[in-house]
Amino acid sequence: MNVRNTKKDIFMTFLTKLIYLGGSFFISVLLARLLGAEGKGIVTALFVFPNLLISLADMGVRQASAYTIGQKKYTVQEIFSSSLILWILASVLSVVLLIGYYLLSSNTNFSWLLIVIALGFVPIKILESYYYGIHQGKQQIEIMNARHMISFIARLISVVLFVWIISTGVFGAALSMLISSLAVVIYSYVKLKGTLNFKFSYIKGLPITLFKQGILFALALFVLNINYRVDILILEHFVSSTDVGLYSVGVGLAELIWQLPTAIGTVLFSSSANSKSDINAANQAAKLLRVSLVFLVFGSIMFVFTSRWIVPLIYGNEFQDSAQVINLLLPGIILVVIIQVLHSSLSGRGYPLIGLKIFILAIIVNIILNLILIPEIGINGAAIASSVSYAVGGIGYAWIYAKKTHLHIYDLLIIKKEDILLIKNALKKKL
């Protein structure tokens, strides 16, 4: 891939991600307005464990498929057919675990219909991820970007139809998640139909190879996601669905912010893996992090001073208390972006588990603080606990990355004159 095409891919990926983020934010606001805090809390609680489970059940097959396609040792059809075998196994095990989870859950807001939607969501979401790995391996950046847009459009239409027009409430919101993922799977199937058959075929040794190559990526992502989701799991046992809904607004904003630098990280995975120089790849990631932090810090400061007016204005007066939750989460959100950027770089170069000890430490800190603070100060306690654990993980990972790449930690966190010039030049080109 030449430099011109790479720049085009980065720009289009970034533009698509911005549109997707804006659209996701709009849907979040729409759901908050239509469902209220309690309804939003029920939907958040319903999907928190399925989303956590998916990160492990995926088994890293997406990354493994992309890597194996690049090796050209097997055909794309052989790789996809083998991944389908893993998909069946992962889906069956996940659904069984989910059934057990919901049977043991003390949440009385989960009707059998909502549970069925959540159970159906998991295998579809895993298949969506596997298709993504095929597109990534074939370097089909345009299709990958189109998938984001289809996901957004399908969910928006579903929310408007089922939640707003037909007024099915929480059921419609949950169904929109399933429809959005299913629409992406159908799109990928259609785009690959001429060259790829949806068939199961065992290629000796290949499923095991995909599993071995991918499971490290999955394990790292699973541990990261535990830290991001454990607060909701604990909150369910101490506060009402309304409070969970108020808290989910802050968490939703965090997830949107994390995706801003990831817009380029999607392409950074491939460029890191194919980079002839680890030093160049490390410097590239460091520059992306420094620039991202500048915008995030500036934006966060502005938000803190205006949040008590902005949040009720956007989400409604019912979500007034979400402003404080967001303010408490912001320091941690900024620092955890360090992991979002640098982990993509090191994973692309074959080191997905290098920060595992730091991730586990952050989880322990998160759980302990949540158990101490939530009974005392509710959702604000969860926000403080999460923010502290994010900070521990972010700073710890920055130290590990600096040590691994022989960079000074200041090179990762402190903006340089060249970064300011880069921003100025980029703005001049746009204007």
Summary of the structure (lengths in Angstrom):
residues: 431
radius of gyration: 21.1
end to end distance: 28.0
largest distance: 60.8
contacts: 1524
relative contact order: 0.11
helix: 86%
strand: 0%
